[in-house]
Every structure is written in structure tokens, then in C-alpha cells.
Amino acid sequence: MRLQDKVCLITGGAAGIGKATAIRFAEEGAKVVFCDMNKEAGEALLSELGNDASFTVVNVADRSEVQKWVEQTEEKYGRIDVLINNAGVTRDGLTVKYKNGEVVSEMSQADWDLVIDVNLKGVFNCAQAVIPSMIKNGGGVIVNASSVVGLYGNFGQANYVATKAGVIGMTKVWARELGRHNIRVNAVAPGFVLTEMVQKMPEKVLENMQQHTPIGRLGQPVDIANTYVWLSSDEASFVHGTTISVDGGIVLGT
């Protein structure tokens, strides 16, 4: 019960890594407060988590929605101890696809903007909203979801990689800014994780992912959730400003 009675906010908590995180945090005694855009999935998970949990439909890219969610949490629970910035989206595509002497396609402005808004602006919105509450209550923990592609880059993911590299940068800045307030800030960089979305990929693609993972398997959502638990607990009280890769030893491009 490493998170006993801690009030823990989780974004993108209705599926995949977020769902596994909500379940693990509840098992560790936390009061789980999660949001997602998928109302049906969120309400289904809420019924599993029990009376100490709460769910709200929130678009993390919308500053006003985030602020309202945080204020409601403070009103209900009186404090915020942990923020897991887990929400994210992908819209993959080549920056420019050039064939037979001409441009045949390019990443759309809409796809660029959406990924930046959710994965980067959304992380900023949530952190900025909870920081005053954490300072007032004497400290807290912020954990940001990055990705191995934020470290190594990846083909066809200029938008996604930009956000995940940006998250690492913001993590370092916030570590410098917030350490004096007893707020620890870290990032986690997952490798290929077998979420519901990934499971729908062609078998050949999944096999290729596994071949690039030296430990010989794809990650499970709980592998990332367990890392979130540890970073949020007092066991990681001297871990600050770092990015932990949870990737089975992967090196992209090998």
C-alpha cells in the first residue's frame, strides 16, 4: 500500500497504460482520480475501482476543462498528491512523401496540431493546474509520459517525436523549478507496449517490434504502470528530473 490515501490524478486513464495505472494505483491504496475522452470506457473502469475513485471526461488540450477538473478534485479530496500525465495520441505520417519527382503526400496541419495539443500542451496544462495545489500542501509528484522515440526519433512520427522529446525537456525544467517546493518531477519513456491499439496492428508489424526488443517480448501496460507506482511512492524520494526508459532494452533502428 505504497500510495495509501494519496490523491492521484491520471490522464488518459480509461484504456491501455492509463487503465493499468489506475488499477495498480487503486491496489496500492490511492484515491484514483482519472480522466479520459472515452466516457463509456471511463465509466466501465470506474465501476471496477470502487467508491474512492472518480472519473471525468476531460480534453487535456482544453485549459478550462483541465482547470475545472483540478478544482473539482481539490473540492472533493482536499489535496492533490500525484499527477500522472499519461494521455496521448498519434497521427503518423511522413513529413513529406516524395515519389517520381513530385510530392505525393505530406503530414497535414491538422495531424500536427492535434498531436502537439494533446501530447505537449496537454501535459503543460495539467502540470500548471496542479502545481499551486501541490505547493500549498507541501509537495507532490508529477510523472510525465514520454517515449523511446523521444530519445531516438522514429520514421514517420515527426509530430509525436517532437512532443515526446518536448516532454523530456519540460520534465528537466520543472525539476529545476519545483524541487525547492518538494515536488518531484520525472518522465517515463516506454518502448513498444502491447496496448489495445497496438494489438490491432498487423502481425508482421508486431513481430518487427519484438525483434527490436532485446528482452524478447513486447511490454505490457502493467510494466509501465509499475514504474509509475514506484516513481510516485516514497521509495523514489531522491529520484528527480530523470527519464526512465521502460523498453526491454530497445534501440530503434537496430
Steps between C-alpha positions, in 0.01 A plus 500: 500500500770743392248766394260466792245787496701704250284694253631405156392657171544290186434636152399265221404251767224300331708266283844359435780620728266747669253230596775274633630797699160576652461137607851478648462829686170382648672177609763710674235687700475822298192706445496479120372803309520433128385668183461395139312600186330159482201529734380141460841347573556739788172418669562127454836526674356719775257221591800272557700740714252568779378794703835674549542555124350761271484549124449809286494553124781749438680621190847574637566738211218723631643710780159588648393134519824407673469782750142405583601135551781598736276739697233232538763255623624746762145564615426128536826371645665811645836445334688362199805281564586349161446586134562235234508680164418191295254620231627493144408450135677409176442616145790351307614596153806613309582869523519494120460193279688555174464254213576509128621857517206650686336536840222241530401565862605678817408512867191716532485810714206347686698187590796708614284730711298224667805307618673815624184615679435173685850363559688821577256778580284253695794404723575867562136581575466225759830571673436873518154437646616269781825672601338768723308233691815292550699800621223592743494146639875472540597295197398239248604289203461559126578217257492572127458242225771532237610221264815334371432677171548827686855383567584333167258642242282284277406486134167669418442650845630857486201630697502225765877505544499879537249473785677217680838672476329818620358317801852396600611861474209626709571232760854634543378859525234415759752300701709816530201722573307281741754304701517778760126452553546126567336413169682218323471488120607209281418348161455144380592396147315180406612280215258291294211417733220259417203730554158449341605732216825315434328161507299606194815547293593242233684194630803585288532840665473346849767245412728781383447687828587189698814441294620849596450426870803312640308356796294306243148622567282806472422694815174462689310807624563389858877524438458876459239525775738337748762762417245776554418348840863492606573855385190624683594328825741601776732224380605739220539803728845590358412440134443838335535647151575172325350299215471126561483278193272199543562339165650151526836638390382628164718708270301624202644428161697189601 
